[in-house]
Amino acid sequence: MAGTGGNKPKFSNMGMYGGRLVTTRESVIKPTVLLVQSESAARTDVAVSLIRTGFNVIEAESAGEAWTTLEAQPDVRVLLTDLDVSNGADGLEFARKVHDQWPSIGLVITSGQVRHLRPDDVPGGGCFLPRPVPAQTLLHEIKVAAHQIAA
């Protein structure tokens, strides 16, 4: 049929990569992950992996930047954050605040320092993964978090 969008691009993946927006096909159906990590190289590595897997990714260096993003981006489905986000901020406390404000956002928390958290420590049925974490495990948990339904 004429006029049904035959020439419209279809985006499946939009994400920030190196400070620029990266897009590919079918973005409408891919969950958006907000990645909060103060270490630029680590953040970029994870972002690239998520984008290649088909997620939309928005990167943030700090909890403050992430909060501003959440206020402006209602389509975020998963918060992936480190326990030590930046400037002494507590990633677990940040995750609790995010859950209180946006309970439908799935939570995945990582740390290279802490090896264990009790399941009750992570709000909203989210998960904790000690680093290094195998890429497939991280991707699995992000997929689970993206499809959880707020309790």
C-alpha positions in Angstrom: 0.0 0.0 0.0 1.2 3.5 -0.8 1.9 5.7 2.2 2.4 3.0 4.7 6.0 3.9 5.5 7.8 2.0 2.8 10.7 4.4 2.9 10.9 4.9 6.6 14.0 3.5 8.3 13.3 0.8 10.9 15.5 1.0 14.0 16.1 -2.0 16.3 18.9 -0.7 18.4 19.7 2.7 19.5 22.5 3.4 22.0 25.1 5.8 23.0 28.6 4.8 21.9 31.5 7.1 22.5 29.2 10.0 23.1 27.3 9.5 19.9 23.9 7.9 19.2 24.3 4.5 17.5 21.3 3.1 15.6 20.4 -0.1 13.7 17.1 -1.8 12.8 14.0 -2.4 14.8 14.5 -0.2 17.9 10.8 -0.3 18.6 11.0 -3.8 20.0 14.4 -3.8 21.8 14.6 -2.9 25.5 16.6 0.1 26.6 19.3 -0.4 29.1 20.7 2.5 31.1 24.3 1.6 31.8 25.9 3.4 34.8 29.6 2.9 35.2 32.3 5.5 36.1 35.1 3.7 34.3 34.9 4.7 30.6 36.6 1.7 29.1 34.5 -0.8 31.1 31.3 1.1 30.3 32.2 1.2 26.5 33.0 -2.6 26.5 29.7 -3.5 28.1 27.8 -1.0 25.9 29.2 -2.5 22.7 28.3 -6.0 23.8 24.8 -5.0 24.7 24.3 -3.1 21.4 25.6 -6.1 19.4 23.1 -8.3 21.2 20.3 -6.0 20.2 19.7 -3.7 23.2 19.2 0.0 23.1 21.9 1.4 25.4 22.2 4.8 27.1 25.5 5.3 29.0 25.9 7.4 32.1 29.0 8.1 34.1 27.4 9.0 37.4 24.2 8.5 39.4 23.2 12.1 38.8 23.6 11.8 35.0 21.6 8.5 35.1 18.8 10.1 37.2 18.5 13.0 34.7 18.4 10.4 31.9 15.6 8.4 33.6 13.5 11.6 34.0 13.9 12.3 30.3 13.7 8.7 28.9 10.5 6.9 29.9 11.4 3.8 27.8 14.3 2.6 30.0 13.6 -1.0 31.0 16.8 -2.0 32.8 19.3 -0.2 35.1 22.7 -1.8 34.9 24.9 -0.1 37.6 28.0 -0.7 39.5 28.0 -0.6 43.3 30.5 2.2 43.2 29.1 4.5 40.5 31.2 7.6 41.0 32.2 10.3 43.5 31.6 7.9 46.4 28.0 7.4 45.3 26.4 4.1 46.4 25.0 2.1 43.5 22.8 0.0 45.7 21.2 3.1 47.3 20.8 4.6 43.8 19.1 1.4 42.6 16.7 1.6 45.6 15.8 5.2 44.7 15.3 4.2 41.1 13.1 1.3 42.1 11.0 3.6 44.4 10.5 6.1 41.6 10.2 3.7 38.6 9.3 0.2 40.0 8.9 -1.2 36.5 12.6 -0.8 35.7 14.6 -4.0 36.1 17.8 -3.8 38.2 21.1 -5.5 37.6 23.9 -4.5 39.9 27.6 -5.4 39.5 30.8 -5.0 41.5 34.4 -5.8 41.2 34.9 -5.3 45.0 31.9 -6.9 46.7 31.5 -10.6 46.1 28.1 -11.2 47.6 24.8 -9.5 48.4 21.8 -11.1 49.9 18.9 -11.3 47.4 16.8 -9.0 49.7 19.5 -6.3 49.4 18.6 -5.7 45.7 15.3 -4.0 45.4 12.5 -5.1 43.1 13.7 -8.7 42.6 16.8 -7.4 40.8 20.1 -9.3 40.8 23.7 -8.8 41.8 26.6 -10.1 39.8 30.2 -10.0 41.0 32.8 -9.1 38.4 34.3 -10.4 36.4 31.0 -11.9 35.1 30.8 -14.1 32.0 29.2 -12.1 29.1 26.5 -14.7 28.6 25.5 -14.5 32.3 25.3 -10.7 32.2 23.2 -10.8 29.0 20.9 -13.4 30.5 20.3 -11.4 33.6 19.7 -8.2 31.6 17.1 -10.1 29.4 15.4 -11.3 32.6 15.3 -7.9 34.1 14.0 -6.3 30.9 11.0 -8.6 30.9 10.1 -8.6 34.6 6.8 -7.1 35.6 6.8 -4.7 38.6 5.4 -6.3 41.7 
